[in-house]
C-alpha cells in the first residue's frame, strides 16, 4: 500500500524539529522524502489552512493553527489553566521570565511563558522545543523521565554554549541530584548570561506532569528564595489539578 495523503502531510510536518525550525520548500521535500512537486502541492494546502506559514525570506515555519489545536489536548489545556495564576504570582514577585514546560519525547515543550523585565537572553517561546539537557525545566523533566529517554539523552549531548554539560557521567550525576533535592539549575548552558532554576509539577497520581522554571541573570544569592517560591507555586498547581 502506498503512502496516503495524511501520512505525507505528517511527513512534511515531521520535517521540522528543534534544529530545523524553518525550511525551504526543497529542504522540506528532501527531509520528508517526497517529490518536490508533491511537497509543493501539500505545502500550499497547509498554508491555506494555517498549518504552515511562509516567511518573507521564502522559508516555511509551523503555523499558529497547529499550536492552537495542540492546546486543545485535555492534559495541556487543563495544565495551563491550573498553572496560569501561579505563573502570574511568580512573575509579579520576581519580574523574571517564568516557564511552564512538558516533556515531548526527548525535548522540553514550552506550553506557557511570562516574559520578565530582567535583562537576560531568552531563546524559548510558547510552543518552542529545547533540549532536555541544557535547560532547567528540561533537566527536571529528564530526571523524571523513563530510563530509555534518559539513556537516549545521554547518548546525544550537543554543546550549545561553552557551559553546556556534554559529559554523560556529569549529567547523570545531576539527574540523580535533581531527584534527591527536588530542583534543577543551569548556568549559561542554553544562553550566555542566563541562569535558571526549575522544579517538578506533579499530577493527581504524584507523577511529574510538567516543570516550572525561572530564568535570571545569576543564582548566586537568590537560589534558595527562588526554589522556595517555585515549590510553593508547583504545589499550588498540583492541588488545582487534583481538584479538577
C-alpha positions as CSV (number, residue, x, y, z in Angstrom):
1,X,0.0,0.0,0.0
2,X,1.4,3.4,-1.0
3,X,1.6,6.4,1.3
4,X,-1.6,8.1,2.0
5,X,-2.1,11.9,1.7
6,X,-2.4,12.0,5.5
7,X,0.9,10.2,6.0
8,X,2.6,12.5,3.5
9,X,1.3,15.6,5.4
10,X,2.6,14.2,8.7
11,X,6.0,13.5,7.0
12,X,6.1,17.2,6.0
13,X,5.2,18.4,9.4
14,X,7.7,16.0,10.9
15,X,10.5,17.5,8.9
16,X,10.5,20.4,11.4
17,X,12.4,19.8,14.7
18,X,14.4,21.8,17.2
19,X,17.3,22.1,14.7
20,X,15.1,22.9,11.7
21,X,12.5,25.5,12.7
22,X,12.3,27.0,9.3
23,X,12.9,25.2,6.0
24,X,12.9,25.9,2.3
25,X,10.5,24.0,0.1
26,X,13.3,21.9,-1.3
27,X,14.6,21.1,2.2
28,X,11.0,20.2,3.3
29,X,10.7,17.8,0.4
30,X,14.1,16.2,1.0
31,X,13.6,15.8,4.7
32,X,10.1,14.4,4.2
33,X,11.2,12.1,1.4
34,X,8.7,13.5,-1.0
35,X,9.0,14.6,-4.7
36,X,9.3,18.3,-4.9
37,X,6.0,18.6,-6.9
38,X,4.1,16.7,-4.2
39,X,5.6,18.7,-1.4
40,X,4.8,22.0,-3.3
41,X,1.1,20.9,-3.6
42,X,0.8,19.8,0.0
43,X,2.6,22.8,1.4
44,X,0.2,25.1,-0.5
45,X,-2.8,23.3,1.1
46,X,-1.2,23.5,4.6
47,X,-0.6,27.3,4.1
48,X,-4.2,27.8,3.1
49,X,-5.5,26.2,6.3
50,X,-2.9,27.9,8.5
51,X,-0.8,24.9,9.4
52,X,2.3,26.4,7.8
53,X,3.4,30.0,7.3
54,X,5.8,31.4,4.8
55,X,8.3,33.9,6.0
56,X,9.5,36.9,3.9
57,X,12.7,35.0,3.1
58,X,10.7,32.2,1.5
59,X,11.2,29.6,4.2
60,X,8.3,27.8,5.9
61,X,7.6,27.6,9.6
62,X,4.9,25.8,11.6
63,X,1.7,27.8,11.6
64,X,-0.2,29.2,14.6
65,X,-3.2,26.9,13.9
66,X,-1.3,23.8,14.8
67,X,-0.3,25.3,18.1
68,X,-3.9,26.4,18.8
69,X,-5.1,22.8,18.0
70,X,-2.4,21.3,20.2
71,X,-3.6,23.4,23.2
72,X,-6.9,21.6,22.9
73,X,-5.3,18.4,24.2
74,X,-7.0,17.8,27.5
75,X,-3.9,17.4,29.6
76,X,-2.2,20.5,28.3
77,X,-5.3,22.7,28.4
78,X,-6.0,21.8,32.0
79,X,-2.4,22.2,33.0
80,X,-2.1,25.7,31.5
81,X,-5.3,26.8,33.1
82,X,-4.3,25.4,36.5
83,X,-0.8,26.9,36.3
84,X,-1.8,30.4,35.0
85,X,-2.5,32.2,38.3
86,X,0.7,30.7,39.8
87,X,2.8,31.8,36.9
88,X,1.4,35.3,37.3
89,X,2.2,35.3,41.0
90,X,5.8,34.2,40.4
91,X,6.2,36.8,37.7
92,X,4.7,39.5,40.0
93,X,7.1,38.6,42.8
94,X,10.3,38.3,40.7
95,X,9.7,40.2,37.4
96,X,11.7,37.4,35.8
97,X,10.8,35.2,32.9
98,X,8.7,32.2,34.1
99,X,8.3,29.0,32.1
100,X,6.0,26.0,32.2
101,X,7.1,23.0,30.1
102,X,6.2,19.4,29.5
103,X,8.3,16.6,28.0
104,X,7.7,15.8,24.4
105,X,9.9,12.9,23.5
106,X,13.4,14.0,24.1
107,X,12.7,17.7,24.2
108,X,11.1,20.2,26.6
109,X,8.0,21.7,25.0
110,X,7.2,25.2,26.4
111,X,3.5,25.5,26.9
112,X,3.4,28.8,28.7
113,X,5.7,31.7,29.4
114,X,5.6,35.1,31.1
115,X,8.4,37.3,29.9
116,X,10.2,39.2,32.6
117,X,11.8,42.6,32.7
118,X,15.1,41.2,33.9
119,X,17.6,41.7,31.0
120,X,18.7,38.2,30.2
121,X,18.7,36.5,26.8
122,X,15.7,34.2,26.3
123,X,15.5,31.7,23.4
124,X,12.3,29.9,24.5
125,X,8.8,30.9,23.4
126,X,5.4,29.3,23.8
127,X,5.4,26.3,21.5
128,X,9.2,26.1,21.2
129,X,11.1,22.9,22.0
130,X,14.5,22.9,23.6
131,X,17.0,20.1,24.6
132,X,16.3,18.5,27.9
133,X,20.0,18.5,29.0
134,X,20.6,22.3,28.6
135,X,17.6,23.9,30.3
136,X,16.4,24.0,33.9
137,X,12.9,22.7,33.1
138,X,14.4,20.2,30.7
139,X,16.7,18.8,33.4
140,X,13.7,18.4,35.8
141,X,11.8,16.6,33.1
142,X,14.8,14.4,32.2
143,X,15.3,13.5,35.9
144,X,11.7,12.1,36.0
145,X,11.7,10.5,32.5
146,X,11.7,6.8,31.8
147,X,15.1,5.1,31.7
148,X,15.1,4.8,27.9
149,X,14.6,8.6,27.5
150,X,17.5,9.3,29.9
151,X,19.7,6.9,28.0
152,X,18.8,8.5,24.7
153,X,19.5,11.9,26.1
154,X,22.9,10.9,27.5
155,X,23.8,9.5,24.0
156,X,23.4,12.8,22.2
157,X,24.6,15.7,24.4
158,X,25.0,18.6,22.0
159,X,27.1,21.6,23.1
160,X,25.1,24.9,22.8
161,X,27.3,27.2,24.8
162,X,30.8,26.6,26.4
163,X,28.9,25.8,29.6
164,X,26.6,23.1,28.3
165,X,27.0,19.8,30.1
166,X,28.1,17.3,27.5
167,X,29.7,14.7,29.7
168,X,27.3,11.8,30.2
169,X,28.6,10.9,33.7
170,X,28.3,14.5,34.8
171,X,24.7,14.9,33.5
172,X,23.7,11.6,35.1
173,X,25.1,12.8,38.4
174,X,23.0,16.0,38.0
175,X,19.9,13.9,37.3
176,X,20.4,11.9,40.5
177,X,20.9,15.1,42.5
178,X,17.7,16.6,41.0
179,X,15.7,13.5,42.0
180,X,17.1,13.8,45.5
181,X,16.9,17.6,46.0
182,X,13.8,18.3,44.1
183,X,15.1,21.1,41.8
184,X,17.4,21.7,38.9
185,X,19.7,24.6,38.0
186,X,21.6,25.7,34.9
187,X,24.3,28.3,34.4
188,X,24.5,29.8,30.9
189,X,24.0,26.3,29.4
190,X,21.3,27.4,26.9
191,X,22.1,31.1,26.5
192,X,25.1,33.1,27.7
193,X,24.1,35.4,30.5
194,X,21.1,33.4,31.5
195,X,20.7,31.0,34.5
196,X,17.7,29.1,35.5
197,X,16.1,27.1,38.3
198,X,13.2,24.7,38.0
199,X,11.1,22.3,40.0
200,X,8.7,19.5,39.1
201,X,4.9,19.8,38.9
202,X,3.1,16.6,40.0
203,X,-0.3,15.3,38.9
204,X,-3.0,13.7,40.9
205,X,-1.2,10.3,41.0
206,X,2.1,12.0,42.1
207,X,3.6,11.6,38.7
208,X,5.6,14.5,37.2
209,X,3.5,16.1,34.6
210,X,5.4,19.4,34.0
211,X,8.3,21.5,35.1
212,X,8.1,25.1,36.4
213,X,11.1,27.4,36.0
214,X,12.5,30.9,36.3
215,X,15.3,32.5,34.2
216,X,17.5,35.1,35.9
217,X,21.0,36.6,35.3
218,X,22.5,34.9,38.3
219,X,21.6,32.4,41.0
220,X,24.4,33.2,43.5
221,X,22.3,34.8,46.2
222,X,18.7,34.2,45.1
223,X,18.7,30.4,44.6
224,X,17.1,29.4,47.9
225,X,14.5,32.1,47.6
226,X,13.6,31.1,44.0
227,X,13.5,27.4,44.8
228,X,11.1,28.0,47.7
229,X,8.8,30.3,45.5
230,X,8.8,27.7,42.7
231,X,8.0,24.9,45.0
232,X,5.1,26.7,46.6
233,X,3.7,27.5,43.1
234,X,4.2,23.9,41.9
235,X,2.3,22.6,45.0
236,X,-0.5,25.1,44.2
237,X,-0.7,23.9,40.6
238,X,-0.8,20.2,41.8
239,X,-3.6,21.0,44.2
240,X,-5.6,22.7,41.5
241,X,-5.0,19.7,39.1
242,X,-6.2,17.3,41.9
243,X,-9.5,19.2,42.2
244,X,-10.2,19.4,38.5
